[in-house]
Amino acid sequence: MDRLVSDLLLLAKVESSERMRPIKILDLKDLIQKSAQAVDPIIRAFDTKLDLEFSDSISEIVGDHDQIRQVFINLLENAAKYGGTQGRIKVKLMEPRYEPELRTDVVCISISDDGPGIHKLHIPRLTERFYRVDDHRSREVGGTGLGLAIVKHIVNRHRGLLSIESKLGVGTNCNILLPIR
């Protein structure tokens, strides 16, 4: 119940600030590493391996430190909890590139797992509040059904894009595109 209330309050806070563009410079490499350390106990509990891969180029964006950290924590927790025991999570911070849909230069962060995957019918609804692919498993691992809704609203606030791809038996990949400036 505490986690549900906490997630609801966080979602309300993110939604209330969605029109205010962040102004601080963030180092994504550092933020990803610290987020990975924060979820390390969960990753270990599921006997999962974590690989971090960073490009050598720019890793700074304009953003809200706490909110971007929350994005990484939510996605890493999901990958560990739903990716299956003894799985592998890969986080890639890629080279900046121009994104026509956003009409600006972006950095792409990819978080993928090699778990059981999600049926394509569920993908469009994953960022809805309280939507769960498997209610039983979500309750078993402690999900509130708000994590991806929170991620979506934070990415929207940062004028970015979130995409989720998955294949049954192969795994799930979440891409976050965030403008550099």
Disulfide bonds with the S-S distance in Angstrom:
none
